[in-house]
Amino acid sequence: MMAGGLAAVCLGGCASNPFRTTAPPAPLSLEPPPGVAAPAHTIPQVTTLAAPPSYADVDGRQLEAALVRSREESQLMQDEIAALRDQLAATSTQLAQSRTVGMPPPSTTAGGAPGAAASTPTATMQSAVTQLALPDLDPRFDGAVVRIDIPADRLFDGDTANLLPGGVATLTQVANELQRVFPGHFVGIEGHLDTAPLPTGTWTSPHQLTAARSAAVFDFLTTRTPMQEGQLFLVAHGGNHPLVSNATAAGRARNRRVELVIYPERTTAHE
């Protein structure tokens, strides 16, 4: 009888079994299933703030000293620029006066400060131009001076300051005529260029090339002709004073030149 009752209890299910123990609930997982993003509020927020730079270890006296040095260097540079501007303005003024009045600038004299003992009258200078026997050149009277333009392509080898054999012959002819018609007069050797770019690696500026060419002419005239150092001086104009426009090849060729400028003043040796 008891065995039948137990069987009935077992057949009736264990749900009503008073001796049944309840299983502990499964832990709740916050992990989202695969392919589903986690809610924003479940993601831990990490905030990292960069610490502001600290200047506690920098010596204030060092900063002040560096600032003072920077100001001194800036002031020194400004003073140098101002001095260069003043020097350039003085040179430009002196050159402009020399071209207008017809006097060679004393600071550019190759053989020392010139001592002009006599000045040829303007009318005589103008008349003397016609006496120059230079058929291949075109001497011209300009204010109080005489200018002889010699094409650089006729004097020099390419973009160099090396005299060509034909350039040597031209300078020899010009020097002989100057000694005959304008003996002892001051003569400026002025180098000019066009605006075409210079070949790289040879000359740093047009003024450097024109200075080298003027010096080459000066060296030739003082060593191979009767002309003296004391009556010559050099000027390098670069491309600052073109005769004509540089827009054409013919114009650029004409602007590449050496001008021999004969002044009305003469040296003390020809009083």
Number of C-alpha atoms within 10 A of each C-alpha: 5 7 8 9 10 11 10 11 13 13 9 11 9 11 9 10 11 7 8 9 7 6 6 6 6 6 6 6 7 9 11 10 9 6 6 8 9 12 10 8 7 9 8 7 8 6 6 6 6 6 6 6 6 7 8 7 6 9 9 11 9 10 11 11 11 12 12 12 12 12 12 12 12 12 12 12 12 12 12 12 12 12 12 12 12 12 12 12 12 12 15 12 12 17 18 13 14 15 18 13 13 20 22 27 20 15 13 17 20 18 13 14 15 22 15 19 12 14 15 14 11 14 9 10 21 17 11 14 19 13 11 18 16 14 7 8 14 13 20 15 18 13 14 20 22 22 21 20 19 24 18 26 17 18 24 20 14 12 14 16 19 15 21 15 12 12 20 17 12 17 19 17 14 20 19 17 16 20 14 12 16 22 17 24 27 27 29 26 22 23 31 28 25 25 16 11 8 15 10 8 6 11 15 11 13 22 19 16 23 28 20 19 28 24 21 15 23 21 13 15 20 16 11 13 16 14 22 16 18 21 29 26 26 25 21 22 19 21 20 14 12 19 14 14 14 17 10 10 12 11 15 20 16 22 26 24 26 28 22 24 26 27 25 24 24 23 19 15 12 11 10
